[in-house]
Amino acid sequence: MSELVYFEDLQPGMSFTGAPVQVTAEDIKAFAAQFDPQPFHLDETAGAASFFKGFAASGWHTAALGMRMMVNSGPKLAAGYIGAGGEIAWKKPVYAGDTLTLRGEFIELKPSRSRPDRGMAVVRCETFNQHGELVQVMTAQVVVWRRPAS
């Protein structure tokens, strides 16, 4: 989808699939060094000896990759994906060498009662690894602008 999408263009049940993203050890280390500098995200040996039993990405890294897949592959919302809250659950670790894909679905649309120029969309995004295993579920509320009057 390349044209801009407004609140009126969305419907519950609309879905999209994110293009695959490969997770490398270098990416895991770079993200962790900046945002989640725990030994099991910075070093393969520490990762293997940890709860994860392998070199795993930070959950926040997985969330950031999910966001990238949503923005790059989902409908091009007129003002972008402006978050207004949500929930996230990490179901399985993401390991170096995994390839992730995302399936998103708009599950609810609520027009604003106080601001007629916008509404709220609830989008559920499930992220899977290359084995089809669910690694993350994110349900986000996003502000979506209505089509401007001509």
Beta strands, then each sheet from edge to edge (+ up, - down):
strand 1: 4-5
strand 2: 15-22
strand 3: 76-77
strand 4: 82-90
strand 5: 99-111
strand 6: 118-128
strand 7: 134-145
sheet 1: 1+ 3+
sheet 2: 2+ 5- 6+ 7- 4+
end
